[in-house]
């Protein structure tokens, strides 16, 4: 029997401004998600479990350890800092975000699907 569930999400730490710049550059070619996570927060740990269902890799900023990176992202995107929070970048801009209990794997998937052009069938 083949399991149709994706492999759990791999959370990739973002710890410097150059990595953030690379994500903004990548967003010009494809949608990019960023997860702002506080490992000491119960809600953030719940969101992390929820996001594990997405599969793939997810750039993640530890807001407790790398607060300046997190605040710099808020300034750059114009999206007020929250934690936990997921931002969706496209063409160098934040086009969607959700925080706290509004972050679910279904909502993130819907936001991604809304930015991905449909292929002619």
N, C-alpha and C positions, 0 to 999 in steps of 0.2 A: 504494500500500500504506500502510495506517495503522499507525503505531507505537503499540503498546499500553503502552509504558513510560511511567510518569509523568515529568514534568519533574523534574530533580534538586532535591533539598531546598535550600531557601534558609535559611541559618543566620542568625538575627536576634540581634544582640548584646544582652545584658541587662547593663546597667552601673550600675543604681542600684536602691535599695530600692523605689522607687515602681513600677518595672516589675515587680519580683517580686510586689508587692502586687496589681497588675493581673492577673498570671497566676493567683494564688490566687483572686481574684474570678471570673475567667473559668472556673476549674475547677468552679464551682458550676453552670455551665450546660452544660459539655462537658469531656471529658477533655483535660488539658494535659500535654504532654511538655516536659521541660527537659533539655538536654544540657550537662553540665559537661565542658569540654574544655581540655586543656593543649596548645597548639600546638607546644610543644617536645618533647613525648613521642611516641615512635614508635607506641606502642599507641593513644594517643588519635588520632593521624592515621589509623591503620587503621580505628578505630571511625567517625571522621568519613566516610571513604570508604564504609563499610558503610551509614551512615545517609543518605547521599545517595540511596540507592535508595528511600527512603520517599516522597519527593515532598512538596510542601507547604512550610510554614514550620516551623522548629524554633527556639524560643528557646534561646539558647546563652550560657553564662557562660564567659568565658575565665578559668580559675582562676589563671593566672600573673599576669594583669593586674588582675583584680577578685577577689582572694582574700577580701576581707571580705564581698563579696556571696555568694560560694560558701559560706563558713563560716556566714554568717547563714542561708542556706537549710538547711544541715545542722541548725543549732540549731532552726529553725522546724519542720522536718519530723520531727526525731528520727532521720533517716537519716544514718549516719556518712558523713563526707566521703570520697569516693574520686574518682579521676580516671584515666581517663574514667569518666563515670557518666551514666546516664539515669534520670530520675525521672518517674513518672506521677502527676499530681495529679488528684484527683476530690473534689468537695465540700470543698475547702480542706485536704485531707490527701494525703500521699504514700501511694498504695495499692500501688505496685510500684516496684522499682528494680533496676538491674543495673549492674555495673561491669566494667571491663577486658574480658577476652575473652568474658565472658558477654553483652556487648551485640552483638546481631545485628539486622538489619532484620526477620528472621522473628520473633524473640522480642518485639521492640517491637510489631510488628503483632498478634501473638497477645495481648499485654497490652491493647492498645487494643480489640481485638475483644471481649475478656472484659468490658470496662466499658461497651460499647455495647449497649443493649437491642435484642433482635431485633424486627424489625417483623413483625406478623402477615402471613403469606403468603397 
